[in-house]
Amino acid sequence: MAPVRRRTRARELALQFLFMLELRGSEAMEELVPFVEHHTKGSRDKKGRGELAEFTLTLARGVVENRVELDQWIEAIAKNWRMDRMAHLDRNVLRLAVYELIFQTDTPYKVIINEAIDIAKRFSTAQSGSFVNGILDRARVMIDEARETPDSHPAPPQAKASADAGSQSNSQRGPMTVADPIPFSSVPVPRPKKRTAPTDGRS
């Protein structure tokens, strides 16, 4: 199993788990590791299987841990679309991709966006590819712009606007319009360094 295929498969598995999590609720987090083990067993390539499992867990846990922030990014860009109005698969494809754009800085933007478009086309509706493409292309630009600020971590547009206005403290940035994140125990995802130009086409 080639590296490109491993990461593509990991994104698909993470999407399947996130979809299940929305349907079943937070108790489904207890099944994440068994879910990943079940869907990655059977390969003779132990190293490849381990990398597939590790990346799937990283994506699923990363999206869950940062869901509020990811939803703020998406809703700020898709101004006429609340998260609860989007198709289940579409919003989870977007969460996965925006998580990668912000936190997985070793992967080129183009690879992340193209993967998300392909997955949306395969698993969701005929219009999902263009919908996902439009949001992620804007997200890419806005995340790069946010990284030009002194902060090492790009803040969601709404949160940044509130901070710039100086009218509210960090704990009073207005009511959240999305659900609270689903709690789980894991190692926190480190804040990324500024993305550097890729040296190869690895996804």
Secondary structure, DSSP 8 states (H G I E B T S, - for coil): --HHHHHHHHHHHHHHHHHHHHHH-GGGGGGHHHHHHHHHTT-S-HHHHHHHHHHHHHHHHHHHHTHHHHHHHHHHHSTT--GGGS-HHHHHHHHHHHHHHHH-TTS-HHHHHHHHHHHHHHHS-TTHHHHHHHHHHHHHHHHHHHHTSSSSS---HHHHHHHHHTSS-GGGS---SS--------------------SS---
